Amino acid sequence: MTRSSPRTALRRTAGSLAAAGLLASGSLAVGAPAQAADPAFTLGGPAETALHPYPATGSPQKTSLGFTVNNPVQGEDEEGYRGEVTYTLDLSGIAGVAAIDVAEDTGADCEITGATAVCHDYGVYAGLSTVADFDLTAAEGAEDGASGTIQVTGSADGVTFVPFSTKVTIGGPDLVMKQLPFEQQLEPGDVQPAPITFTNRGTTAADGVLLTLMYSRGLEIPERYANCEYNGEAGEESQDDFAWSTALCSVEGSYEPGATYTLGVPLSVEATERAYYDTFIYRINEDSAAQRSAQRAGAPFTRGTGPELALKKVTSSARSGDLNPWDNQQEADFRTENTADFVATGGKGAGSVGETVTASIGFRNEGPAWIGYIRSGEPVATVDFTVPRGAEVTGKPDSCQGVTAAGKYREEQLGAPRYVCDSSMTVRDGAEVALPFDLKITEVVPGAAGEVAVRNTWLSDPDLPFDPTPGNNTAQLVLNGEDSGSEDTGGTTDGTTTTSGSTEGTTGGTAGSTSGTTGGSSTSSASGSTGTSGSGAADGGGGLASTGSVALMASGAAAVALAAGGVLYATTRRRAERG
């Protein structure tokens, strides 16, 4: 029996890379779950895993195998499912083909007994996240070409799991992607060639290859090839993926062991006017219908209309037995010299004593850049709201935390004098983040004003590093002013709606507005054109700040080592006092 303790620190950040669907362990086979009363979660992982043949001498080489779960929930329940979850792996199909063990740093608490592995976990985050990681080796005596299947199922109260199976094969191609020497400090409009190159270091030829390209919102690949299909175009407000565009290119042919291949004509990677922090991911797999379906993950794609993308052989060398799916992928992070103007939004409202006013505060990103901390998973900004005199908060967005007037921790969340609300880890250009509060009028104070500020997540360093116009980072919410009955549409107070409610305040929190952009992200929320609430925490401190350093965007390989891509994740956030 093999047992592993849970890995708790790396669950959430992986969501962003998982959203990319490009874990180093292979393509993620995830399907579109049925829409039903019961939540439907989809299990996934690599469509196929190849193992190095059992050696004549020495120990067999390990191959990592990770399983994932996709919770497609959006809107009010963005935090995901809460409850005990059990995952079961039927290993009988790989008897005599492969041996399996629990990886040391796996995600869930797993035990292997005989031909069954059982993993216990708590909760399923919204988006794509890790189930567990395993180590596979060829079984002694297994012949080259032998194969078997692992079946994965899940169970939890009130939840339906779409099962998953992966094929395990001894021997095969090993496609290794070469890292390209990109210039990483850019300006909007910069274009770089991407002569993507890979080598087959495996034991057999690859029958066709699938090139997967993923690029975040600030990047663009201008070419549109006839043998490629595209999803999440950079200018679109996609509901399927909060930050990424994807291109899948199928290239026919036999790609021999020991040979190296490159594009006939290099691709172009362009930093657009939206660029700030961005990532380009490029991956190579043997092509198949299952592989293409796995990478599509149920999302819609459109085929290109240009010439066909072609590959050519450039070298041939001795064969290698390095069947390692973790080297199929390379990633590049870019920092573009650009700015984003965050404008705080307040408003006006009126009410008599005992009435409840609903007011929406927040901010909008007037660009030109989008801001996304997709590596660190940290919030982009914080909205800091001081409640006007004569009013008491009776309902708030889940992402907002009540604190004392000095910004210290406060147990009781309603009725606080001040609220801090973290944004998500991405805020699109043009996005409006709306945070509705219910305010019960306890005393009519003419012209009572509460400040709304959008700032960095560290109060000790409040300036937004990307914002060139800090003068519009504050606004006011005014109650019972002289003209408070009219809607204000100018300056820093537009975007707010106010209404007079009943004389009884609400007793529960008001959920934040739904996200206009989602994706296999493991964060609790995302920013979109309709506004969003950011990730909420139950303590009173500020989130670990995204300082604007590329260092926060740890390399894909490092993130994978941490645990990543549909499988990796969560940075643990320390909280600092907001006072």
C-alpha positions, 0 to 999 in steps of 0.5 A: 500500500502506498500513501501520500499526504495532501499538497495544500499549498499549490492548488490555486495558481495552477488554475491559470496554467491549467486553463491553458490546458497545457500541463507538461504531463501532456494534453488535458483530456477534458470534455464538456459536462452536461448542464443539469441540476446536479453539478457535473465535473469532468475528470481529465488528464493526458490522452495517452502516456508512453513509457520508456521500455524496461531496461536490461540493466538498472532501474526503469525510468519514471514518467509522471502522470497527472489527473485533473478535474474541471468544475465549470461553475460560473457566477454566484458560486465562483468559489467552487464545490465544498465537500468531501470528494473521492477519486478512484483509479482502476489499475487492472487494465495496466497489469503486466504493462506498467507499475504505478506509484503515488508521486511524492508531492501529489495533490490529494491524499492517495493510497494504492491497494492492489489494482485500485488507487483511491484519493481523498480530497476536500472541495473542487475549485472553480475551473480546472485543477489537479486531482493527483500526480503519479509516477509510472514505469514499465513493468518488468517483462513488458514488451515494446508496444504493449498497452493498457488503460487506467480508468478514473471515476469520482464521487461526492454528495450532490455531484456527478463526475464525467469519468476519464480513461488514459491509455498507457503504452510501452515505447513511442515517440518523444517529441521535445520542444526547443526553447526559443531565444525571445526578447522579453522586454517589448513595446506595443507593436513589436513583432518577433519570429517564432521558428518553432523547432522540435526533436523526436527522441523516442523509439518510434516515429510520430504519425503526424504532429499537433502544434498547440500555441497559447498566448495571453490577451496582449499577444497576437499571432497574425498568421491564419493557416489552413491546417490550424484552428483558432479559439479565443481571438485576442479581440473577442470577449470570450466566455470560455477563456478569461485570458488566452487565445489558442491555435491548434495546427495539425501537420501530416507526415512521419516524424522519425526518431532522432530527427529534428524538425522546424517550421518552413516559415517562422510564425510571428508573435506580436505585442499588441497595444493591450500588452503588459505582462503576457505569456506565450506557450508552444507545445508539440504532441503526436497528432490524433483525433483524441489529442485534438479533442483533448486540447479543444476541451469542448471549446469552439474553434474556427479554421484558418483560411491562409496557406498550410503550415509546413515543417521541414527536417533539419538534423538527424542524430542518434536515438534517445530513450528519453520518453518524457512528456514534460519536455513537449512544451516551452513557455516565454513571458513578456513584459511590454512597456505599456500602461493601464488607466484604472478609474475609480467609480462612485455615485450618489443615492438618497434615502430616509431613515430606515430605508436601504440604498443599493449602490454599486461602486468599483472601477474600470480599466480604460486601458490601453493595456490589460493587466493579468498576473496569470503566473502568480495568481495574485489580485491586480488591485484592491478597491478600498471603500469607506462607508458614508456617515449615517449608513450601515452596510447590510449586504456586500459582495462576497469578495469584499471584507469588512475591516475597522476604520484603521483597516484592521481585522474585524470579525463581524462583516456587516456593519463595518465602517470600511471594506476592502475588495481584491480584484481577480488576477486579470482585468481586461482593457475596457473591463468595469468592475462593479461591487454592489453594497446595500446601505441602510440609512440610520441617520440622514446626514446631508451630503455624507460622502464615503471614499472609493479608492482603487489601489495596489493590494499593499496599503503601504505601497498604494500606487498602481505601478502600471497607472500613469494617472493616479488622480482618478484612482479615487471617487466618492459615494455621496448619500443625501446630497443636494442633487442625489436623486439624479444619476451621475454620469461624469468623471469618477462617479459614473457607472453607479446605480442607486435605488431606495429599498424597503425599510428593512436591511438585507441580512446576507451578503450580496453576491458580486456581479458575474464575470465577463471572462472565465477559463480554466482558471483556479482563481475564485473570480475573473474580471470581465466587461460586465464587472466582477468581484475579486477573490475574497479572503476571510481575514483582514489583511491585504493580498500579496501584491503583484508588484509588476515584476516579471519575477512574479510570473515564474517560468512555466517549468518552475510552475510545473515543478511547483505543480501546474497547468491544469494541475498546479497551483495555488500560491499561498497568499500571506495577508497584510494589515490594511491600516 
